[in-house]
């Protein structure tokens, strides 16, 4: 998985008779934090975050400049300024000014009476903030699990931002059915996140599908046959071997174009041109978001159904803050007040991984059925993917715009495991041939409805509220955190002024 290097350095006292005595201890602290980060930030694909430790403790203007240039040459895109003792605060500037003004900065200190790193932190970080630098501060012991978790959340957030910054979103076909909340807003997204988009007509997918080798399509088709067996519900009209093979062709065509164009994530318009004249996009979108296909394990490529760009950007950020987990895209479909749960389903790209949350496709596909596409909506046919998401703690989120200003709604929740008969009865109230998440949110119906920006919600496994809150604060996106976590959040000073 793509990521960006982290630089870690420490400021110290300028007086030689001081730093000569404590520099050895200070370097031990820096290296211990580097180990904590390397051990704690392993990605799903096994890759490890690159941590670059400055070769010297900063004790003078010239050393500050030298260390800053060293980390720049090594490609560091976020900086941890470590504090263990009192330091001379002005030394922060010849170090920090080696980087761009928007580089994420974490000030990290011990809480120790003998070695007052937090005094140096407040003096130095205060100087940066009074000049308008958005920084974050964490004070605590290296061995504290809470402190470590907080640091790792910040790094995940900063890496997500510095990685997505130079990416391009592949927009296949434009915004579907005129859904303006999903359209890629160039100015707002570029200013907040740096990424941009390139729009390609869906017709190119059709032409590239003609180039896909028949043998590759057959391999994918046989894979589905083996995984699904009699849960591959061919009806001789909407779902046939030919329509399923066309879905496989579109997946492989999109994979080819993504590679040629350098798209790191994408969205497929589908309705109406593709769904009425070529095929339904559910299977291609599912395969893109999955961590495997018939060729073996792979990195999930975020693909948003109905080319919902704000969903795709949200999903890409969720993927990065989790170290590469698949993400979910759902319609905010139906609320059951008697149960206080939501049924979030759509004909689209639920990654099959969420059926059992397994990296072994056989485990997930035991719970999956391919149904014929609904002719009423999808005249070209193909398979709709049906399953109920496995239980687990989730974080749901969505980027939106208020008067062209970006914000992100964030809410903790759960995917529930309900009794089979109850699930069947609930699913029948919407569409039983689509994938469902029975979601319990950590907020009221009224709070959710009054703040949520669109009809599509995104989600990922685990509690990611801390990382997403840091992400928003670093980027200048307003976080709107619902429920108890929102009440507990401490607003940074730049949101208070």
N, C-alpha and C positions, 0 to 999 in steps of 0.2 A: 504494500500500500504506500502511496506517495505520502511523504511527510517532509518537514523542514527542520534543520538542525537548531538546537538550543545552545546558546552560549551562557556560561556561568562564570562569574568573576566576583572578586571581593575587594572592597575598599578598606584601607587601613590608615593608620596614623602616619603623618609625614616625617615625624622625628625618628632618626635612625636608631637611637638608643631604645625606642619603644618597639618599632617593627622588627628589629633584629631579634628581639626576645619572643615575639608572638607569631611571626610569620609561619613557622613550622606548624603550629597548632591551627592557624587559620587555613592553611592549605589542606590539612587533614579534614577540616570541616567541609570545605568545598568538594573534596573528592568523595566524602561520605554522602553528600547530597547527590552528587552525580551518580553514585551507585544506586541510591534509593530510586532515582528517576529511571535509570536503565532497567532495573529489576521490575519496576511497577508499570512500565508503559510498553509492554510487549503487545504487538498487534495480533489480530486474529490470524493473519497469514504467517505469523512467526517472526516477522521483522521487528527490529528494536529501534526505538527512537535514538537518533544520534545526539549525544551530549558532548559539547566541546568545552573542556575546562581550560580557562586561561592559564598560560604557562607561568604567570607571575601574579602576586598580590599587588594591588595598586597602591603605591606609596609616594608617588610624585606625579607631576604633570606629564613628564616624558613617558613614564611607565603607563599612565592612563591612556595616552595616545597610542603607545605601542600595543597594548592589550586590545584596545578597541579595533585597531587595524588588523590585528591577528584574527579576531573573531569575524570581522567582515570578510577577510580572505577565505575563511573556512565556511562561509555561506550562512552564518547564523541569522535567523529571521525573528527570533525572540530572545530576550535577555533576562536572566535571573541575576539580580544584584544581591549578593549574599553579605550579610552583616554578622560579625561575631564579636567585634570590639568597637570601641570608639574610633571614628575616622574623621578625616578632614572633608567636610561635605562638598567643597567646591571642586574636588577631584572627580565628582560624578560627571561634570560637564565635558572635560576633554575626553572622557571615555564615551559617554552617550552620544556626543556629537559626531562620532565616527559613523553612526547609523542614521537611517532616515527618521524623520520626525514621528512617523506613525508606527515605529517598532513597538510591539508589546513589551512592557517592562513589569517584572515582578520583583518587589523588594522583600527579601526573606531574611528573618532574623531569629536568633535564639531569644529566650526569656531568662536571662541569667544575671544575677546581681554582681558577680565578680567580673564578668565579661559583658559589658552593657551594649550588646549589638543593637538592641531596639532604640537606644539613644542615638546611635549613628544612623539607624534607619530613618527615624523621624526627622532628623536634621537634614539628611541628604535627600530623601524622598520628598520632604516638604519643599525643598528648593526646586525640585523638578515640577511639582504640582503648581507652585505659585507662578511658574512660567507656562502653565497650560498643558503639561504632559499628563495624560490619563495613565496612572499607574495603579497597581494593586499591592497590598501589603499583607503578609502573613507572618505572624510571630508565634513561635512554639518550638518544642524540642524535636530534634531529628528523629528520635525514636518514638515519637507520639503518632499512633495510627491516624488520629484526626488531622494532625498537621500534615502528614504525608498525603492523605486523601485530598486535602485542600490544595496542596501543591500540584498533585497529579491532575486534578480537575482544571486548574488554571492552565497547565501545559496543554492538555487536550484542547481546551478552548482556543488558546493562542495558535496552536498548530493547525487547527481547523481553519482559522482565518487566514493564516499566512500560506496555507496550501491552496485554498480555493481562490486566493487572490488573483492568480494568473491563469485560472482555468477558463475554458469556454464551454458553454452549455449548448449542446446540439438540439436545435428546435426543429423537429420534423413536422412541418405542416401548418404552423401557426396556432392561434388559440382556438380551441374546440368549441363549436356551438356558441361563440361569442362570450365565453366566460372571462370577463375582464379582470377578475381577481386573480386569475392564473397567468395573465400576460406578463412577459418579461419587461419590467420597467427599467429601461436602460440607465437613466440618471440615478435613481434611488439605489439600485443594486450596485452599480459601479462605484458610487460614492461610499457606500457602506462596506462593501465586500471586495470590490475591485474586479470581480469576474464579469464577463460579458457573454453575448450570445451570437450564434450564427444560424440563420434560418435556412432550411433546405426543404424543397417541395417533397411531399410524400411520393411523388411519381418516381423520384430517384431510387427510393427503396424498391419499388416494383421492378425497375430496370436492373438493379443489382441482384434482386432475387432470381432473375433469369440466369445470372452468372454462377449461382451457387451450384457446386457439384452435386449431382444426383446421389452419389454414394454418401455424402455427408448428411443429406436430408434423410436417406434411408436409415443411417445410423441413429439419428435422433428419433425417428419414428419407432424403430425397434426398441429403443430405450424406454420410450413411453409405454409401448405394449407390454414390456417385461415388468415395469413398475406398477402399472395400473391393472392389467388383466381385464376382468369383466367390469371394472369401474371406468373403462373407456367406452362411453355409451354412444357408439355409432348409431345414427338413426337413418342413414341412407339419403339424407337431404342436407341438413345444416352441418352435421358433424359426420364427415366421411374421411377415409384415409387421405383423400386429395385435399380437403380443406385443412386438415391438421398439418399436412406436409407444407401447405402454403404458409401457415403460421411459423413453422420451423424455418422456411426460406426467408421470411421477413426478419426473424431474429438474426439469422446469419448475415443477411444483407445489412442490417443496422450495425452489427458488430464490425463488418468490413468498413462501412462509411465512418463509424466512430474512430476507427484506427487511422484511416486515411486523413481525416480532418483534424485529428487530435482532440476529439471530444472526450472529456473525462466523465461527463454525465449528460443525460439527454431526456427528451420527452417526445412522446408519440401522440400526434393529434387524434388519429383514428377516425372519429366521427366528424364529418359524415363520409368523406370520399373513400377512405380505406375500408370502413365497415360495410359500406353499401356496394362496393365494386370489387374489392380484393379479398379482405379477410378481417376478422376481429383481432384486435391487438393483445388480448389477454395473455396468451401463451408466450409471445415474444417479450412482453413486459415482465412477466413472471421470471422467465429465464434470465433476462438481463439483471434483475435484482437478486437472483439466487447466487449462492457461493459454490455452485457446481453446475455442470451439465453432463451429457453423455461422454464427454472427453475427459472428465475428472474435475478436481477442485479448481476453482478460479476465484478471482476477486469480484465481489458484486459490483456491477455498474448501475448506478442509480438511473432509473428510467421512469418518468412520471407519465401516467396515463392522461389522456386528453391534453397532452403537452402543457400541463400546469407547471409553469416555470417557477412560481413561488413555492410550490410543493417540491419541485426538484431541488431547488437551492436548500430548502429546509432539510430534505432527505440527505443531501450531500454533507451538510454540516453535522447531522446526526450520525452519519456513517463515520465521519472523522473523529467526533468526540468519543465514539465507542471503540476506536481502534479497528474499524472495518466490519462491524456487524451489518447484516442486511437490515433494511428499513421498511416500514409499512406505509402504504398510501390507502386512505379509506374515505368513503363518503360519510358525512355526518348524517346518518340515515333516519334512525328512529329512537326516541327516548321512551323507556317504559317506566312511568312514574311509580307504579306499584312496587317495582323492584329497585328503583333508583339506579338503573343501568342503561347504557346505550348499546344499540346494535349498529355497529359501523361496518358497512359492507359496500362493495361496488363491483361492477364488472370491470376488473382491471388488475393492477399489479401488486397483489399481495404476494410477497415472496413465499414460495412453498416451504422455506426454512421454518416459518412460524407455525406450521402444522404440528411439529414436535420439537422445534428448536434444536435440530440435530444437523451436523455437517455430513451425515450419511443420508443421501437422498432416499434410500429404501425406508428409513424410519419415518420420514415425512410423508412419502407417497402412499404408505399404508392407510393414511387418513384422508386421501385426496380422491376426488372423482372428477372426470372431465365430462361435462354435460354439453349437449348441442346448444349453440348460441341461440338467443331469443330472436326469432325471425322478425318480430315486431320492431326491434331496434336495429338489428345487425343482419341485414339481408344477405350479405356475402357469406355468412356462415363461419364455421370454426368452432373451437372448444371454449367453453367457459370453465373456469377452474373453481372447484368448490371444496371448502374445508372450514372447520372452526379452529381459530387460533388457539394454541396451547396456553395454559395458564402461566402467569408470571407478572412480576412487577414491571411496569412500563412507564415511559415518559412520552407524553404526547405534546406536539408543538406545531406551530404554523407561523410563517412570516406573513405579515400583512402591511398595508400602508394606510396611514391616516393623513389625509391632505398631503399626499406624496412623501410623507415621512415614515420610514420603516419601523415596525415594532414586531415583537415576537411573543405570541401567547404560548405559555408553558404551563403544563399541569401534570402532576404525578397521577398515576392510576394503576389499574390492574387489568389484565386480560383474565377473565373468569372461566373456570371450568364448571359448567352447569350440567345437571343431569341430562341424559340423551334426549328424553322425551320433551323436556322443557326447551332445550336448544332447538329441536325440530319444530316445536310449536312457535317459538319466537322467529325463527328463520322464515317460516311460512308467511309471516306477516309482511315481509319485504320480498326477497327473492331467494328461494332455497337452492338455486344453482350457482350462487356466487359465494366467495369467501367472506367469512364473518369474524368480527372481533366483538365479543360481549364485554364491553368496557365499563368498569367502575371508576369514576373520576374522583379525585380529592377536591371536589368543589361542587357547589350546588348547580342545578340546572339553570337557574336564573343568572348566576355569575358567568357560566359558560356562554349562554346565548347572548348575553349583553356585551361580550368582549371578543368573541371568536370572529376572525376576519373573512372566512370563506366557507364553502360547502365541502371542502376537502381537508382532512386532518392527516397528519403524519405522526409516526410513532417509532419507538425503538425499545428494545428490552433494557430494563434496568432503570435505576434512579440517576438521571443525568441533569437534574435541575441545577446543581451547583456549577457544572461545566457550562451549561447553556447561559446561566446568569453571567458568568465571567465573559463568555463570548459576546454577549450583547453589550456589556459594559466596555469592553475593549474597543468594539467596533463603532459604538455610538448608536446602536439599535436599542430602542426602549424595550426592556423586558417587562412583560405583563404576566406575572406569575400568579396563578390562581390557587385558591384554597389555603391551607395552613402554611405551606411553604412561602406563599406570597406575603403572609402576615409576618413571617420570621425574617424575611430578607432585609438586610441593612443597606439602604441606598448609598452609593458612593457620593462624595461631596459634590461632584459636578452635576449630579441630578438634583441637588438641593439648592443650588445657587441660581 
